[in-house]
Amino acid sequence: LENNTVLTDKLKKVQQENEELKARMDKHMELSRQLSTEQAVLQESLEKESKVNKRLSMENEELLWKLHNGDLCSPRKLSPSSPSVPL
């Protein structure tokens, strides 16, 4: 009977530890899902930023090439309604 009581106490303790571990595991899984979602959003944002940066870099190279080769209009040739290009 005493042995049975000891084993019952141990069983209760192990079951309690098991429940606590399950709860921790559930919290970790939820956090993992949230981080995965956030990572996907950040990855998409990074890709958009990268495309914008690439486009701006190409435009910059084009303007530098035009400036170097004299293709940019001088300020005297621009009409008053045309926006001036800051150099």
For each residue, the residues with C-beta under 8 A, 3 or more apart:
1: 4 5
2: 5 6
3: 6 7
4: 1 7 8
5: 1 2 8 9
6: 2 3 9 10
7: 3 4 10 11
8: 4 5 11 12
9: 5 6 12 13
10: 6 7 13 14
11: 7 8 14 15
12: 8 9 15 16
13: 9 10 16 17
14: 10 11 17 18
15: 11 12 18 19
16: 12 13 19 20
17: 13 14 20 21
18: 14 15 21 22
19: 15 16 22 23
20: 16 17 23 24
21: 17 18 24 25
22: 18 19 25 26
23: 19 20 26 27
24: 20 21 27 28
25: 21 22 28 29
26: 22 23 29 30
27: 23 24 30 31
28: 24 25 31 32
29: 25 26 32 33
30: 26 27 33 34
31: 27 28 34 35
32: 28 29 35 36
33: 29 30 36 37
34: 30 31 37 38
35: 31 32 38 39
36: 32 33 39 40
37: 33 34 40 41
38: 34 35 41 42
39: 35 36 42 43
40: 36 37 43 44
41: 37 38 44 45
42: 38 39 45 46
43: 39 40 46 47
44: 40 41 47 48
45: 41 42 48 49
46: 42 43 49 50
47: 43 44 50 51
48: 44 45 51 52
49: 45 46 52 53
50: 46 47 53 54
51: 47 48 54 55
52: 48 49 55 56
53: 49 50 56 57
54: 50 51 57 58
55: 51 52 58 59
56: 52 53 59 60
57: 53 54 60 61
58: 54 55 61 62
59: 55 56 62 63
60: 56 57 63 64
61: 57 58 64 65
62: 58 59 65 66
63: 59 60 66 67 72 85
64: 60 61 67 68
65: 61 62 68 69 71
66: 62 63 69 70 71 72
67: 63 64 70 71 72 87
68: 64 65
69: 65 66
70: 66 67
71: 65 66 67
72: 63 66 67 85
73: 77 78 85
74: 77 78
75: 78 84
76:
77: 73 74
78: 73 74 75 82 84
79: 82
80:
81:
82: 78 79
83:
84: 75 78
85: 63 72 73
86:
87: 67
